[in-house]
Amino acid sequence: MELFVRKNKDDKISKEFYYLGRMYATGKTHEIVMADTNKTAVEIEWILDTPVREDIYEYIIE
């Protein structure tokens, strides 16, 4: 699966997505209760084929 992320989903002007590479499910899952609800979901652990460079990671989360 290919991973694309958006820096700021609330930005009404820029709708840019950044490609971070291929990712693969590790097979690890666990059930969670979603915040502010009583609904459950399953989280799936993924691993990127190539780790994201630290400077790119910092840019995206700023």
C-alpha positions, 0 to 999 in steps of 0.5 A: 500500500502507498502512504500519502499524508496531508500536513494540515487537513484544516488548511482550506487553501492548500490541499497538498499531499506528501508521498512517504512511500510503500508500507506493509501491515505487520499483522499486529492489531488491537481493538480500541474505543474511539475517543468521545464515543463508545464505539470500537475500532481496530488499529492495524500496525504498519511499517514503512519500506523506507523510514521517513527522514527526520527533517521531513517528519518534523516539517509535516508535524509542525 
